[in-house]
Amino acid sequence: MAAALGDPGASPARARPEFGSEYKKFDDLLSLLRARNTKQYAVAPRNGIYEEKYVAIGGTEQWVTIHGSNRDNPVLLFLHGGPGDVTNPWTFVLFGRWQKHFTVVQWDQRGAGKTLRKTGPGVAPTITVDRMVQDGIELSEYLCARLLKPKIIILAHSFGSILGIHMARTSPETYHAYVGTGQVVDGSKNYTVAYGELLKFAHTAGNQEAVDDLTHVGPPPYSSGLGYAVQRKWSNAFEGADEFLPGTIGLSLAAPGGSIQGVNDAADGEELSAERLVPQTQNFRATDLGLDFSVPMFFIQGAGDFTTPTALVRSYYESLSAPRKGFATIPNGGHFSVFIRSDRFLAELVRLVDVR
């Protein structure tokens, strides 16, 4: 193999030390970056909190991080998407400024990230929406007790919004507010609406390649995965995800406590979680929960979200009732606005959710 890829005269014995030397340089650089980022992002003031640990939830040990500069701030529980797409490893920069306003809690959900590393794949039969909703409620109750708060805020992204909206519905007394972004509303209509919006955007942008691709596969439903792959290709391209998502790997490696093991854990969790949860959620409809909520309900959507179309979310928002509700859009934002436009998102979050 070494001869095929490099110098025909090279041998595996000669190649290994060179690879080890190059990797050592890279690892040393990562160590310097991690030390710098730990100093810059991981040290909380005296009145703050910086905890990263396993917490007993639902009969398993699940990974939870609690970061904030002031314990008096409201607690914000972020529910990652995917399924299984943990954000703990790479949001230290993006959410760093949020910690002045909130105590930010992240959680590697059942079957994902460091939680999967701890439990192993034998947990697979318990990876169900119902069990994970209960996990989320148990974690919320733990946070209220640990941080001495009567209630907390849910901020749920993409797949996490399925869990979060169930949590708000099931245990309203635990939450100040529910905030959805990249909100999943109706799995049966999602791709159909997204297709129409993608094709319209492609025409407006004069992107003939996108027009041709989308026209070739036509509107859903599709008999194979090709049509869905084409939609995902162009939604990622138009939303900026093609530029953003690969960068999360670099952030994961340079994060305080980051490692190659962490990147592998994330990949393993995405694979197992998708296998277990996609079939359970592909026909999810938020309206099946009913439209009357006892918790304030807010939605912050990217104006150009072609993954969970903003038009569907706005229609759902307008049909529900809650003690308070609000809707905001992020200009030039897509499905990942909570990360790509994190400062603008934070401003909308603070404006909408007043817990004083």
C-alpha positions as CSV (number, residue, x, y, z in Angstrom):
1,M,0.0,0.0,0.0
2,A,2.8,2.4,0.9
3,A,4.5,1.7,-2.5
4,A,1.3,2.3,-4.3
5,L,0.7,5.7,-2.7
6,G,4.2,7.1,-2.6
7,D,7.8,6.3,-3.6
8,P,7.9,2.9,-5.3
9,G,10.9,2.1,-3.2
10,A,9.4,3.0,0.1
11,S,8.5,0.4,2.7
12,P,6.0,0.4,5.5
13,A,8.9,0.4,8.0
14,R,10.3,3.6,6.6
15,A,6.8,5.3,6.3
16,R,5.7,4.8,9.9
17,P,8.3,7.1,11.7
18,E,7.7,9.9,9.2
19,F,3.9,9.7,9.8
20,G,4.6,9.6,13.6
21,S,6.7,12.7,13.3
22,E,4.1,14.6,11.3
23,Y,1.4,13.6,13.6
24,K,3.5,14.7,16.6
25,K,3.8,18.2,15.2
26,F,0.1,18.3,14.6
27,D,-0.7,17.0,18.1
28,D,1.7,19.6,19.7
29,L,-0.1,22.4,17.8
30,L,-3.5,21.1,19.0
31,S,-2.2,21.0,22.5
32,L,-1.2,24.7,22.3
33,L,-4.6,25.6,20.8
34,R,-6.4,23.7,23.5
35,A,-4.4,25.3,26.3
36,R,-5.1,28.8,24.8
37,N,-8.8,28.0,24.4
38,T,-9.0,26.6,27.9
39,K,-7.6,29.8,29.3
40,Q,-9.8,32.0,27.1
41,Y,-13.1,30.2,27.3
42,A,-13.1,27.6,30.0
43,V,-12.3,29.6,33.1
44,A,-15.4,31.1,34.8
45,P,-15.3,34.0,37.2
46,R,-15.7,33.4,40.9
47,N,-19.5,33.7,40.7
48,G,-19.7,31.6,37.6
49,I,-19.9,27.9,37.0
50,Y,-17.9,25.5,34.8
51,E,-18.9,21.9,35.2
52,E,-18.5,19.0,32.8
53,K,-19.5,15.5,34.1
54,Y,-21.7,12.5,33.8
55,V,-25.1,12.7,35.4
56,A,-27.4,9.8,36.2
57,I,-30.4,10.2,33.9
58,G,-32.9,7.5,33.0
59,G,-30.8,4.7,34.4
60,T,-27.7,5.6,32.5
61,E,-24.8,8.0,32.8
62,Q,-25.2,10.9,30.4
63,W,-22.7,13.7,29.6
64,V,-23.7,17.2,30.7
65,T,-21.8,20.5,30.6
66,I,-22.8,23.6,32.6
67,H,-21.0,26.9,31.6
68,G,-21.9,30.4,32.8
69,S,-20.3,33.5,34.1
70,N,-22.9,34.3,36.7
71,R,-25.0,31.8,38.7
72,D,-27.7,34.3,39.0
73,N,-28.4,34.2,35.3
74,P,-31.3,32.2,33.9
75,V,-30.5,28.6,32.9
76,L,-30.7,27.7,29.2
77,L,-30.8,24.0,28.3
78,F,-29.7,23.5,24.6
79,L,-31.1,20.4,22.9
80,H,-28.9,19.4,20.0
81,G,-30.2,18.2,16.6
82,G,-29.2,15.4,14.4
83,P,-30.4,13.0,15.7
84,G,-27.2,12.4,17.6
85,D,-25.4,15.5,16.4
86,V,-23.7,16.6,19.6
87,T,-22.7,20.2,19.7
88,N,-20.8,20.1,23.0
89,P,-17.4,19.5,21.4
90,W,-17.3,22.7,19.2
91,T,-19.6,25.4,20.5
92,F,-17.2,26.8,23.1
93,V,-16.5,29.9,20.8
94,L,-20.0,30.3,19.4
95,F,-21.7,30.2,22.8
96,G,-18.9,31.8,24.7
97,R,-20.6,35.2,24.6
98,W,-24.0,33.7,25.6
99,Q,-22.6,32.8,29.0
100,K,-22.8,36.5,30.0
101,H,-26.6,36.3,29.7
102,F,-27.3,32.6,30.5
103,T,-26.0,29.6,32.3
104,V,-25.7,27.4,29.1
105,V,-26.3,23.7,29.6
106,Q,-25.5,21.2,26.9
107,W,-26.3,17.5,26.9
108,D,-25.1,14.6,24.8
109,Q,-28.4,12.8,24.4
110,R,-28.9,9.1,24.9
111,G,-27.0,7.3,22.2
112,A,-24.9,10.3,21.3
113,G,-21.3,11.6,21.8
114,K,-19.7,11.0,25.2
115,T,-22.9,9.5,26.5
116,L,-22.7,6.7,23.9
117,R,-19.0,6.2,24.8
118,K,-20.0,5.6,28.4
119,T,-23.0,3.4,27.8
120,G,-21.9,1.5,24.7
121,P,-24.1,0.5,21.8
122,G,-26.0,-1.9,24.0
123,V,-28.2,1.1,24.9
124,A,-29.7,1.0,21.4
125,P,-33.1,-0.6,22.3
126,T,-33.7,2.3,24.7
127,I,-33.1,5.0,22.2
128,T,-36.7,6.1,21.7
129,V,-38.4,9.5,21.5
130,D,-40.5,8.7,24.6
131,R,-37.5,7.7,26.7
132,M,-35.4,10.7,25.6
133,V,-38.2,13.1,26.4
134,Q,-38.3,11.7,29.9
135,D,-34.5,11.9,30.0
136,G,-34.8,15.6,29.1
137,I,-37.3,16.2,31.9
138,E,-35.2,14.4,34.4
139,L,-32.2,16.5,33.4
140,S,-34.3,19.7,33.7
141,E,-35.3,18.7,37.2
142,Y,-31.7,18.0,38.1
143,L,-30.7,21.4,36.8
144,C,-33.4,23.2,38.8
145,A,-32.1,21.5,42.0
146,R,-28.4,21.8,41.2
147,L,-28.6,25.5,40.2
148,L,-31.3,26.5,42.6
149,K,-33.7,27.6,40.0
150,P,-37.5,27.1,40.0
151,K,-37.6,26.9,36.2
152,I,-35.3,26.8,33.2
153,I,-35.5,27.7,29.5
154,I,-35.4,25.1,26.6
155,L,-33.7,26.1,23.4
156,A,-34.1,23.2,20.9
157,H,-32.6,22.9,17.5
158,S,-33.8,20.7,14.6
159,F,-34.3,17.1,15.9
160,G,-33.9,18.4,19.4
161,S,-37.1,20.5,18.8
162,I,-39.1,17.2,18.7
163,L,-37.8,16.3,22.2
164,G,-38.1,19.9,23.4
165,I,-41.7,20.5,22.4
166,H,-42.8,17.2,24.0
167,M,-40.9,18.3,27.2
168,A,-42.7,21.6,27.3
169,R,-46.0,19.9,26.7
170,T,-45.5,17.2,29.3
171,S,-43.9,19.2,32.1
172,P,-44.8,22.9,31.7
173,E,-44.2,23.7,35.4
174,T,-40.4,23.1,34.8
175,Y,-39.9,25.7,32.1
176,H,-39.9,29.5,31.8
177,A,-40.2,29.2,28.1
178,Y,-39.7,27.0,25.0
179,V,-37.6,28.3,22.1
180,G,-37.5,26.4,18.9
181,T,-35.1,26.9,16.0
182,G,-34.9,24.8,12.9
183,Q,-38.2,23.7,14.3
184,V,-39.6,20.4,13.1
185,V,-43.3,20.9,12.4
186,D,-44.6,18.4,9.9
187,G,-42.5,15.5,8.6
188,S,-45.0,14.7,5.9
189,K,-44.9,18.2,4.4
190,N,-41.4,19.2,5.2
191,Y,-39.6,18.0,2.0
192,T,-42.5,19.1,-0.2
193,V,-42.5,22.7,1.0
194,A,-38.7,22.8,1.1
195,Y,-38.5,21.6,-2.5
196,G,-40.7,24.4,-3.7
197,E,-38.7,27.0,-1.8
198,L,-35.4,25.6,-3.0
199,L,-36.4,25.7,-6.6
200,K,-37.8,29.2,-6.3
201,F,-34.5,30.4,-4.7
202,A,-32.4,28.6,-7.4
203,H,-34.4,30.5,-10.1
204,T,-34.0,33.8,-8.3
205,A,-30.3,33.3,-7.8
206,G,-29.8,32.3,-11.4
207,N,-28.2,29.0,-10.3
208,Q,-28.9,26.8,-13.3
209,E,-27.1,23.8,-11.9
210,A,-29.4,23.8,-8.9
211,V,-32.5,24.3,-11.2
212,D,-31.4,21.4,-13.3
213,D,-30.7,19.1,-10.4
214,L,-34.0,19.9,-8.6
215,T,-36.0,19.7,-11.8
216,H,-34.5,16.3,-12.7
217,V,-35.5,14.6,-9.4
218,G,-38.8,16.5,-9.3
219,P,-40.9,17.1,-6.1
220,P,-41.2,14.5,-3.3
221,P,-42.1,11.9,-2.3
222,Y,-39.2,10.0,-3.8
223,S,-38.9,6.3,-4.6
224,S,-35.2,6.3,-3.7
225,G,-32.8,8.4,-1.6
226,L,-31.6,10.3,-4.6
227,G,-34.2,13.0,-4.5
228,Y,-33.7,13.6,-0.8
229,A,-29.9,13.7,-1.3
230,V,-30.3,16.4,-4.0
231,Q,-32.5,18.5,-1.7
232,R,-30.0,18.2,1.1
233,K,-27.1,19.1,-1.3
234,W,-28.8,22.4,-2.3
235,S,-30.2,23.3,1.1
236,N,-26.7,22.9,2.6
237,A,-25.2,25.0,-0.2
238,F,-27.8,27.8,0.0
239,E,-27.8,27.9,3.8
240,G,-24.0,28.0,4.1
241,A,-23.8,24.7,5.9
242,D,-21.3,23.4,3.3
243,E,-18.8,26.0,4.7
244,F,-19.8,25.8,8.3
245,L,-20.2,22.1,9.1
246,P,-16.6,20.9,8.1
247,G,-15.2,23.6,10.4
248,T,-16.9,22.0,13.4
249,I,-14.3,19.2,13.2
250,G,-11.5,21.6,13.6
251,L,-13.2,23.4,16.5
252,S,-13.8,20.0,18.1
253,L,-10.1,19.2,17.9
254,A,-9.0,22.6,19.3
255,A,-11.6,22.7,22.1
256,P,-10.8,22.6,25.8
257,G,-10.7,18.8,26.4
258,G,-11.0,18.1,22.7
259,S,-9.6,14.9,21.1
260,I,-9.8,12.6,18.1
261,Q,-11.8,10.3,20.4
262,G,-14.4,13.0,20.8
263,V,-14.8,13.4,17.0
264,N,-15.1,9.6,16.6
265,D,-17.7,9.5,19.5
266,A,-19.7,12.1,17.7
267,A,-19.7,10.2,14.4
268,D,-20.6,6.9,16.1
269,G,-23.5,8.6,17.9
270,E,-24.9,10.1,14.7
271,E,-24.9,6.7,13.0
272,L,-26.6,4.9,15.8
273,S,-29.1,7.7,16.5
274,A,-30.1,8.0,12.9
275,E,-30.7,4.2,12.7
276,R,-32.9,4.3,15.7
277,L,-34.7,7.6,15.6
278,V,-35.2,8.6,12.0
279,P,-37.9,5.9,11.5
280,Q,-39.6,7.1,14.7
281,T,-39.7,10.7,13.7
282,Q,-40.0,11.0,9.9
283,N,-43.8,11.5,10.2
284,F,-43.8,13.7,13.3
285,R,-46.3,16.5,13.4
286,A,-46.2,19.1,16.1
287,T,-49.9,19.6,15.8
288,D,-50.4,16.1,17.1
289,L,-49.4,17.5,20.5
290,G,-52.3,19.9,20.4
291,L,-52.1,23.7,19.9
292,D,-52.6,24.9,23.5
293,F,-49.5,25.3,25.6
294,S,-49.1,26.4,29.2
295,V,-45.5,27.6,28.6
296,P,-44.5,30.7,26.7
297,M,-43.6,29.6,23.1
298,F,-41.0,31.3,20.9
299,F,-39.5,30.5,17.6
300,I,-36.3,32.0,16.0
301,Q,-35.9,30.8,12.4
302,G,-33.3,31.5,9.7
303,A,-35.1,33.5,7.0
304,G,-33.7,31.1,4.4
305,D,-34.1,27.7,6.2
306,F,-34.6,25.2,3.4
307,T,-34.3,22.2,5.8
308,T,-37.2,22.9,8.2
309,P,-39.0,25.6,6.1
310,T,-39.7,28.8,8.0
311,A,-43.1,29.1,6.3
312,L,-44.3,25.9,8.0
313,V,-43.0,27.1,11.3
314,R,-44.7,30.4,11.0
315,S,-48.0,28.8,10.1
316,Y,-47.7,26.5,13.2
317,Y,-46.8,29.5,15.4
318,E,-49.8,31.4,14.3
319,S,-52.1,28.5,15.1
320,L,-51.0,27.8,18.6
321,S,-52.0,29.5,21.9
322,A,-49.7,30.2,24.8
323,P,-49.3,32.6,27.8
324,R,-46.9,34.5,25.6
325,K,-45.5,33.8,22.2
326,G,-43.1,35.4,19.7
327,F,-41.5,34.8,16.3
328,A,-38.3,36.2,14.9
329,T,-36.3,35.5,11.7
330,I,-32.6,35.8,11.2
331,P,-31.8,37.6,7.9
332,N,-29.3,35.7,5.7
333,G,-29.7,32.8,8.0
334,G,-30.6,29.2,7.4
335,H,-31.1,26.0,9.4
336,F,-27.9,26.5,11.4
337,S,-28.6,30.2,12.2
338,V,-28.2,29.5,16.0
339,F,-24.5,28.8,15.2
340,I,-23.7,30.7,12.0
341,R,-25.4,33.9,13.2
342,S,-25.0,33.2,16.9
343,D,-24.6,36.9,17.9
344,R,-27.8,38.0,16.0
345,F,-29.6,34.9,17.4
346,L,-28.5,35.8,20.9
347,A,-29.9,39.3,20.5
348,E,-33.3,37.9,19.4
349,L,-33.2,35.4,22.2
350,V,-32.6,38.0,24.9
351,R,-35.3,40.3,23.4
352,L,-38.0,37.6,23.2
353,V,-37.4,35.6,26.4
354,D,-37.6,37.9,29.4
355,V,-37.5,35.9,32.6
356,R,-36.9,38.8,35.1
